[in-house]
Every structure is written in structure tokens, then in C-alpha cells.
Amino acid sequence: MTELLLFSVVVVLLGLAWWLAEGSDDDNGGGGLMQPVLVPVPVRRYRQGR
């Protein structure tokens, strides 16, 4: 019985470690957090005369 319990705990811990490694946002796998896109904003350099 102890061996079965120990084996189950090891399998659960390995599965949890694998799940956490797969769900990491550190890679560029296409999912998760993405870098913001810089959009150019037009700026007037001189004031328009009135």
C-alpha cells in the first residue's frame, strides 16, 4: 500500500511540474502575454498660425 501511495505522489508531482512548464509564458509559443505594438502617432512640430 505504501508503494502505491508513493508512486501516486511521484506521478502527481511529475505531472504538476510538466503542466507548469508547459503553461509558461516565457517562450514565444504564440500564446499568453504578448509584447505591445508601437504605433506611430502623428505630431505637429509647429503651431498653426491663426
mmJSON file of the N, C-alpha and C atoms, coordinates in Angstrom:
{"data_MODEL":{"atom_site":{
"group_PDB":["ATOM","ATOM","ATOM","ATOM","ATOM","ATOM","ATOM","ATOM","ATOM","ATOM","ATOM","ATOM","ATOM","ATOM","ATOM","ATOM","ATOM","ATOM","ATOM","ATOM","ATOM","ATOM","ATOM","ATOM","ATOM","ATOM","ATOM","ATOM","ATOM","ATOM","ATOM","ATOM","ATOM","ATOM","ATOM","ATOM","ATOM","ATOM","ATOM","ATOM","ATOM","ATOM","ATOM","ATOM","ATOM","ATOM","ATOM","ATOM","ATOM","ATOM","ATOM","ATOM","ATOM","ATOM","ATOM","ATOM","ATOM","ATOM","ATOM","ATOM","ATOM","ATOM","ATOM","ATOM","ATOM","ATOM","ATOM","ATOM","ATOM","ATOM","ATOM","ATOM","ATOM","ATOM","ATOM","ATOM","ATOM","ATOM","ATOM","ATOM","ATOM","ATOM","ATOM","ATOM","ATOM","ATOM","ATOM","ATOM","ATOM","ATOM","ATOM","ATOM","ATOM","ATOM","ATOM","ATOM","ATOM","ATOM","ATOM","ATOM","ATOM","ATOM","ATOM","ATOM","ATOM","ATOM","ATOM","ATOM","ATOM","ATOM","ATOM","ATOM","ATOM","ATOM","ATOM","ATOM","ATOM","ATOM","ATOM","ATOM","ATOM","ATOM","ATOM","ATOM","ATOM","ATOM","ATOM","ATOM","ATOM","ATOM","ATOM","ATOM","ATOM","ATOM","ATOM","ATOM","ATOM","ATOM","ATOM","ATOM","ATOM","ATOM","ATOM","ATOM","ATOM","ATOM","ATOM","ATOM","ATOM","ATOM"],
"id":[1,2,3,4,5,6,7,8,9,10,11,12,13,14,15,16,17,18,19,20,21,22,23,24,25,26,27,28,29,30,31,32,33,34,35,36,37,38,39,40,41,42,43,44,45,46,47,48,49,50,51,52,53,54,55,56,57,58,59,60,61,62,63,64,65,66,67,68,69,70,71,72,73,74,75,76,77,78,79,80,81,82,83,84,85,86,87,88,89,90,91,92,93,94,95,96,97,98,99,100,101,102,103,104,105,106,107,108,109,110,111,112,113,114,115,116,117,118,119,120,121,122,123,124,125,126,127,128,129,130,131,132,133,134,135,136,137,138,139,140,141,142,143,144,145,146,147,148,149,150],
"type_symbol":["N","C","C","N","C","C","N","C","C","N","C","C","N","C","C","N","C","C","N","C","C","N","C","C","N","C","C","N","C","C","N","C","C","N","C","C","N","C","C","N","C","C","N","C","C","N","C","C","N","C","C","N","C","C","N","C","C","N","C","C","N","C","C","N","C","C","N","C","C","N","C","C","N","C","C","N","C","C","N","C","C","N","C","C","N","C","C","N","C","C","N","C","C","N","C","C","N","C","C","N","C","C","N","C","C","N","C","C","N","C","C","N","C","C","N","C","C","N","C","C","N","C","C","N","C","C","N","C","C","N","C","C","N","C","C","N","C","C","N","C","C","N","C","C","N","C","C","N","C","C"],
"label_atom_id":["N","CA","C","N","CA","C","N","CA","C","N","CA","C","N","CA","C","N","CA","C","N","CA","C","N","CA","C","N","CA","C","N","CA","C","N","CA","C","N","CA","C","N","CA","C","N","CA","C","N","CA","C","N","CA","C","N","CA","C","N","CA","C","N","CA","C","N","CA","C","N","CA","C","N","CA","C","N","CA","C","N","CA","C","N","CA","C","N","CA","C","N","CA","C","N","CA","C","N","CA","C","N","CA","C","N","CA","C","N","CA","C","N","CA","C","N","CA","C","N","CA","C","N","CA","C","N","CA","C","N","CA","C","N","CA","C","N","CA","C","N","CA","C","N","CA","C","N","CA","C","N","CA","C","N","CA","C","N","CA","C","N","CA","C","N","CA","C","N","CA","C","N","CA","C"],
"label_alt_id":[null,null,null,null,null,null,null,null,null,null,null,null,null,null,null,null,null,null,null,null,null,null,null,null,null,null,null,null,null,null,null,null,null,null,null,null,null,null,null,null,null,null,null,null,null,null,null,null,null,null,null,null,null,null,null,null,null,null,null,null,null,null,null,null,null,null,null,null,null,null,null,null,null,null,null,null,null,null,null,null,null,null,null,null,null,null,null,null,null,null,null,null,null,null,null,null,null,null,null,null,null,null,null,null,null,null,null,null,null,null,null,null,null,null,null,null,null,null,null,null,null,null,null,null,null,null,null,null,null,null,null,null,null,null,null,null,null,null,null,null,null,null,null,null,null,null,null,null,null,null],
"label_comp_id":["MET","MET","MET","THR","THR","THR","GLU","GLU","GLU","LEU","LEU","LEU","LEU","LEU","LEU","LEU","LEU","LEU","PHE","PHE","PHE","SER","SER","SER","VAL","VAL","VAL","VAL","VAL","VAL","VAL","VAL","VAL","VAL","VAL","VAL","LEU","LEU","LEU","LEU","LEU","LEU","GLY","GLY","GLY","LEU","LEU","LEU","ALA","ALA","ALA","TRP","TRP","TRP","TRP","TRP","TRP","LEU","LEU","LEU","ALA","ALA","ALA","GLU","GLU","GLU","GLY","GLY","GLY","SER","SER","SER","ASP","ASP","ASP","ASP","ASP","ASP","ASP","ASP","ASP","ASN","ASN","ASN","GLY","GLY","GLY","GLY","GLY","GLY","GLY","GLY","GLY","GLY","GLY","GLY","LEU","LEU","LEU","MET","MET","MET","GLN","GLN","GLN","PRO","PRO","PRO","VAL","VAL","VAL","LEU","LEU","LEU","VAL","VAL","VAL","PRO","PRO","PRO","VAL","VAL","VAL","PRO","PRO","PRO","VAL","VAL","VAL","ARG","ARG","ARG","ARG","ARG","ARG","TYR","TYR","TYR","ARG","ARG","ARG","GLN","GLN","GLN","GLY","GLY","GLY","ARG","ARG","ARG"],
"label_asym_id":["A","A","A","A","A","A","A","A","A","A","A","A","A","A","A","A","A","A","A","A","A","A","A","A","A","A","A","A","A","A","A","A","A","A","A","A","A","A","A","A","A","A","A","A","A","A","A","A","A","A","A","A","A","A","A","A","A","A","A","A","A","A","A","A","A","A","A","A","A","A","A","A","A","A","A","A","A","A","A","A","A","A","A","A","A","A","A","A","A","A","A","A","A","A","A","A","A","A","A","A","A","A","A","A","A","A","A","A","A","A","A","A","A","A","A","A","A","A","A","A","A","A","A","A","A","A","A","A","A","A","A","A","A","A","A","A","A","A","A","A","A","A","A","A","A","A","A","A","A","A"],
"label_entity_id":["1","1","1","1","1","1","1","1","1","1","1","1","1","1","1","1","1","1","1","1","1","1","1","1","1","1","1","1","1","1","1","1","1","1","1","1","1","1","1","1","1","1","1","1","1","1","1","1","1","1","1","1","1","1","1","1","1","1","1","1","1","1","1","1","1","1","1","1","1","1","1","1","1","1","1","1","1","1","1","1","1","1","1","1","1","1","1","1","1","1","1","1","1","1","1","1","1","1","1","1","1","1","1","1","1","1","1","1","1","1","1","1","1","1","1","1","1","1","1","1","1","1","1","1","1","1","1","1","1","1","1","1","1","1","1","1","1","1","1","1","1","1","1","1","1","1","1","1","1","1"],
"label_seq_id":[1,1,1,2,2,2,3,3,3,4,4,4,5,5,5,6,6,6,7,7,7,8,8,8,9,9,9,10,10,10,11,11,11,12,12,12,13,13,13,14,14,14,15,15,15,16,16,16,17,17,17,18,18,18,19,19,19,20,20,20,21,21,21,22,22,22,23,23,23,24,24,24,25,25,25,26,26,26,27,27,27,28,28,28,29,29,29,30,30,30,31,31,31,32,32,32,33,33,33,34,34,34,35,35,35,36,36,36,37,37,37,38,38,38,39,39,39,40,40,40,41,41,41,42,42,42,43,43,43,44,44,44,45,45,45,46,46,46,47,47,47,48,48,48,49,49,49,50,50,50],
"pdbx_PDB_ins_code":[null,null,null,null,null,null,null,null,null,null,null,null,null,null,null,null,null,null,null,null,null,null,null,null,null,null,null,null,null,null,null,null,null,null,null,null,null,null,null,null,null,null,null,null,null,null,null,null,null,null,null,null,null,null,null,null,null,null,null,null,null,null,null,null,null,null,null,null,null,null,null,null,null,null,null,null,null,null,null,null,null,null,null,null,null,null,null,null,null,null,null,null,null,null,null,null,null,null,null,null,null,null,null,null,null,null,null,null,null,null,null,null,null,null,null,null,null,null,null,null,null,null,null,null,null,null,null,null,null,null,null,null,null,null,null,null,null,null,null,null,null,null,null,null,null,null,null,null,null,null],
"Cartn_x":[0.826,0.0,0.869,1.968,2.855,3.484,3.836,4.452,3.478,2.226,1.215,1.013,0.972,0.816,2.023,3.212,4.43,4.492,4.152,4.13,3.123,1.948,0.913,1.392,2.061,2.563,3.62,4.507,5.553,4.93,3.941,3.29,2.582,1.906,1.208,2.212,3.317,4.328,4.967,5.255,5.808,4.8,3.55,2.505,2.334,2.404,2.291,3.478,4.669,5.866,5.785,5.325,5.194,4.137,3.015,1.929,2.389,3.127,3.624,4.662,5.493,6.493,5.835,4.787,4.097,3.318,2.806,1.997,2.804,4.112,4.964,4.794,4.793,4.692,6.055,7.109,8.452,8.889,8.237,8.647,7.8,8.157,7.393,6.515,5.741,4.897,3.617,3.373,2.188,1.058,1.085,0.018,0.507,-0.399,-0.016,0.215,1.041,1.301,2.134,1.774,2.49,3.073,4.097,4.723,3.786,3.711,2.857,3.415,2.524,2.91,2.98,4.09,4.239,3.624,2.697,2.003,2.466,2.928,3.378,2.2,2.42,1.393,1.867,1.071,1.492,1.548,2.653,2.851,3.151,2.461,2.734,3.943,4.944,6.147,5.983,5.133,4.965,3.493,3.26,1.875,1.327,0.065,-0.564,-0.924,-0.571,-0.853,-2.348,-2.761,-4.184,-4.379],
"Cartn_y":[-1.202,0.0,1.263,1.228,2.387,2.663,1.584,1.765,2.415,2.023,2.601,4.084,4.43,5.822,6.655,6.145,6.847,7.012,5.968,6.038,7.084,7.127,8.1,9.528,9.741,11.077,11.498,10.591,10.907,11.231,10.469,10.713,12.068,12.386,13.671,14.826,14.696,15.761,15.945,14.849,14.963,15.588,15.217,15.805,17.286,17.684,19.092,19.889,19.335,20.015,20.163,19.132,19.189,20.22,20.253,21.18,22.626,22.882,24.237,24.651,23.705,24.013,24.272,23.553,23.73,25.041,25.481,26.681,27.947,27.863,29.025,30.038,31.331,32.405,32.942,32.256,32.748,32.504,31.598,31.289,32.09,32.027,32.697,31.683,30.945,29.9,30.414,31.698,32.255,32.528,31.959,32.192,33.021,33.369,34.083,35.557,36.151,37.586,37.899,38.976,39.37,40.759,41.071,42.386,43.415,44.62,45.651,46.11,46.517,47.006,48.522,49.077,50.524,51.083,52.008,52.609,54.051,54.454,55.84,56.818,57.889,58.904,60.177,60.718,61.943,63.113,63.878,65.007,66.236,67.332,68.591,69.243,69.588,70.203,71.701,72.358,73.8,74.119,75.195,75.622,76.215,75.968,76.547,77.999,78.881,80.304,80.601,81.587,81.958,83.278],
"Cartn_z":[0.0,0.0,0.0,0.743,0.804,-0.554,-1.265,-2.586,-3.555,-3.498,-4.381,-4.075,-2.806,-2.411,-2.838,-2.622,-3.025,-4.54,-5.277,-6.738,-7.217,-6.576,-6.954,-6.705,-5.566,-5.255,-6.271,-6.642,-7.621,-8.976,-9.39,-10.68,-10.665,-9.563,-9.466,-9.491,-8.772,-8.764,-10.133,-10.822,-12.176,-13.134,-13.012,-13.853,-13.585,-12.307,-11.955,-12.49,-12.375,-12.895,-14.409,-15.094,-16.557,-16.957,-16.232,-16.534,-16.339,-15.273,-15.036,-16.079,-16.514,-17.531,-18.885,-19.201,-20.479,-20.512,-19.387,-19.348,-19.175,-19.312,-19.089,-20.214,-19.842,-20.831,-21.221,-20.842,-21.125,-22.566,-23.252,-24.619,-25.601,-26.855,-27.899,-28.62,-27.855,-28.419,-29.042,-28.983,-29.613,-28.64,-27.476,-26.516,-25.354,-24.504,-23.299,-23.544,-22.745,-22.834,-24.07,-24.729,-25.937,-25.741,-26.486,-26.429,-27.057,-26.488,-27.087,-28.433,-29.299,-30.621,-30.56,-31.0,-31.018,-32.3,-32.126,-33.264,-33.385,-34.577,-34.733,-34.619,-33.868,-33.668,-34.356,-35.256,-35.938,-34.953,-35.028,-34.123,-34.965,-34.655,-35.352,-34.704,-35.521,-34.98,-34.758,-35.548,-35.457,-35.23,-34.478,-34.277,-35.56,-35.781,-36.95,-36.649,-37.558,-37.358,-37.443,-36.627,-36.661,-37.312],
"occupancy":[1.0,1.0,1.0,1.0,1.0,1.0,1.0,1.0,1.0,1.0,1.0,1.0,1.0,1.0,1.0,1.0,1.0,1.0,1.0,1.0,1.0,1.0,1.0,1.0,1.0,1.0,1.0,1.0,1.0,1.0,1.0,1.0,1.0,1.0,1.0,1.0,1.0,1.0,1.0,1.0,1.0,1.0,1.0,1.0,1.0,1.0,1.0,1.0,1.0,1.0,1.0,1.0,1.0,1.0,1.0,1.0,1.0,1.0,1.0,1.0,1.0,1.0,1.0,1.0,1.0,1.0,1.0,1.0,1.0,1.0,1.0,1.0,1.0,1.0,1.0,1.0,1.0,1.0,1.0,1.0,1.0,1.0,1.0,1.0,1.0,1.0,1.0,1.0,1.0,1.0,1.0,1.0,1.0,1.0,1.0,1.0,1.0,1.0,1.0,1.0,1.0,1.0,1.0,1.0,1.0,1.0,1.0,1.0,1.0,1.0,1.0,1.0,1.0,1.0,1.0,1.0,1.0,1.0,1.0,1.0,1.0,1.0,1.0,1.0,1.0,1.0,1.0,1.0,1.0,1.0,1.0,1.0,1.0,1.0,1.0,1.0,1.0,1.0,1.0,1.0,1.0,1.0,1.0,1.0,1.0,1.0,1.0,1.0,1.0,1.0],
"B_iso_or_equiv":[0.0,0.0,0.0,0.0,0.0,0.0,0.0,0.0,0.0,0.0,0.0,0.0,0.0,0.0,0.0,0.0,0.0,0.0,0.0,0.0,0.0,0.0,0.0,0.0,0.0,0.0,0.0,0.0,0.0,0.0,0.0,0.0,0.0,0.0,0.0,0.0,0.0,0.0,0.0,0.0,0.0,0.0,0.0,0.0,0.0,0.0,0.0,0.0,0.0,0.0,0.0,0.0,0.0,0.0,0.0,0.0,0.0,0.0,0.0,0.0,0.0,0.0,0.0,0.0,0.0,0.0,0.0,0.0,0.0,0.0,0.0,0.0,0.0,0.0,0.0,0.0,0.0,0.0,0.0,0.0,0.0,0.0,0.0,0.0,0.0,0.0,0.0,0.0,0.0,0.0,0.0,0.0,0.0,0.0,0.0,0.0,0.0,0.0,0.0,0.0,0.0,0.0,0.0,0.0,0.0,0.0,0.0,0.0,0.0,0.0,0.0,0.0,0.0,0.0,0.0,0.0,0.0,0.0,0.0,0.0,0.0,0.0,0.0,0.0,0.0,0.0,0.0,0.0,0.0,0.0,0.0,0.0,0.0,0.0,0.0,0.0,0.0,0.0,0.0,0.0,0.0,0.0,0.0,0.0,0.0,0.0,0.0,0.0,0.0,0.0],
"pdbx_formal_charge":[null,null,null,null,null,null,null,null,null,null,null,null,null,null,null,null,null,null,null,null,null,null,null,null,null,null,null,null,null,null,null,null,null,null,null,null,null,null,null,null,null,null,null,null,null,null,null,null,null,null,null,null,null,null,null,null,null,null,null,null,null,null,null,null,null,null,null,null,null,null,null,null,null,null,null,null,null,null,null,null,null,null,null,null,null,null,null,null,null,null,null,null,null,null,null,null,null,null,null,null,null,null,null,null,null,null,null,null,null,null,null,null,null,null,null,null,null,null,null,null,null,null,null,null,null,null,null,null,null,null,null,null,null,null,null,null,null,null,null,null,null,null,null,null,null,null,null,null,null,null],
"auth_seq_id":[1,1,1,2,2,2,3,3,3,4,4,4,5,5,5,6,6,6,7,7,7,8,8,8,9,9,9,10,10,10,11,11,11,12,12,12,13,13,13,14,14,14,15,15,15,16,16,16,17,17,17,18,18,18,19,19,19,20,20,20,21,21,21,22,22,22,23,23,23,24,24,24,25,25,25,26,26,26,27,27,27,28,28,28,29,29,29,30,30,30,31,31,31,32,32,32,33,33,33,34,34,34,35,35,35,36,36,36,37,37,37,38,38,38,39,39,39,40,40,40,41,41,41,42,42,42,43,43,43,44,44,44,45,45,45,46,46,46,47,47,47,48,48,48,49,49,49,50,50,50],
"auth_comp_id":["MET","MET","MET","THR","THR","THR","GLU","GLU","GLU","LEU","LEU","LEU","LEU","LEU","LEU","LEU","LEU","LEU","PHE","PHE","PHE","SER","SER","SER","VAL","VAL","VAL","VAL","VAL","VAL","VAL","VAL","VAL","VAL","VAL","VAL","LEU","LEU","LEU","LEU","LEU","LEU","GLY","GLY","GLY","LEU","LEU","LEU","ALA","ALA","ALA","TRP","TRP","TRP","TRP","TRP","TRP","LEU","LEU","LEU","ALA","ALA","ALA","GLU","GLU","GLU","GLY","GLY","GLY","SER","SER","SER","ASP","ASP","ASP","ASP","ASP","ASP","ASP","ASP","ASP","ASN","ASN","ASN","GLY","GLY","GLY","GLY","GLY","GLY","GLY","GLY","GLY","GLY","GLY","GLY","LEU","LEU","LEU","MET","MET","MET","GLN","GLN","GLN","PRO","PRO","PRO","VAL","VAL","VAL","LEU","LEU","LEU","VAL","VAL","VAL","PRO","PRO","PRO","VAL","VAL","VAL","PRO","PRO","PRO","VAL","VAL","VAL","ARG","ARG","ARG","ARG","ARG","ARG","TYR","TYR","TYR","ARG","ARG","ARG","GLN","GLN","GLN","GLY","GLY","GLY","ARG","ARG","ARG"],
"auth_asym_id":["A","A","A","A","A","A","A","A","A","A","A","A","A","A","A","A","A","A","A","A","A","A","A","A","A","A","A","A","A","A","A","A","A","A","A","A","A","A","A","A","A","A","A","A","A","A","A","A","A","A","A","A","A","A","A","A","A","A","A","A","A","A","A","A","A","A","A","A","A","A","A","A","A","A","A","A","A","A","A","A","A","A","A","A","A","A","A","A","A","A","A","A","A","A","A","A","A","A","A","A","A","A","A","A","A","A","A","A","A","A","A","A","A","A","A","A","A","A","A","A","A","A","A","A","A","A","A","A","A","A","A","A","A","A","A","A","A","A","A","A","A","A","A","A","A","A","A","A","A","A"],
"auth_atom_id":["N","CA","C","N","CA","C","N","CA","C","N","CA","C","N","CA","C","N","CA","C","N","CA","C","N","CA","C","N","CA","C","N","CA","C","N","CA","C","N","CA","C","N","CA","C","N","CA","C","N","CA","C","N","CA","C","N","CA","C","N","CA","C","N","CA","C","N","CA","C","N","CA","C","N","CA","C","N","CA","C","N","CA","C","N","CA","C","N","CA","C","N","CA","C","N","CA","C","N","CA","C","N","CA","C","N","CA","C","N","CA","C","N","CA","C","N","CA","C","N","CA","C","N","CA","C","N","CA","C","N","CA","C","N","CA","C","N","CA","C","N","CA","C","N","CA","C","N","CA","C","N","CA","C","N","CA","C","N","CA","C","N","CA","C","N","CA","C","N","CA","C","N","CA","C"],
"pdbx_PDB_model_num":[1,1,1,1,1,1,1,1,1,1,1,1,1,1,1,1,1,1,1,1,1,1,1,1,1,1,1,1,1,1,1,1,1,1,1,1,1,1,1,1,1,1,1,1,1,1,1,1,1,1,1,1,1,1,1,1,1,1,1,1,1,1,1,1,1,1,1,1,1,1,1,1,1,1,1,1,1,1,1,1,1,1,1,1,1,1,1,1,1,1,1,1,1,1,1,1,1,1,1,1,1,1,1,1,1,1,1,1,1,1,1,1,1,1,1,1,1,1,1,1,1,1,1,1,1,1,1,1,1,1,1,1,1,1,1,1,1,1,1,1,1,1,1,1,1,1,1,1,1,1]
}}}
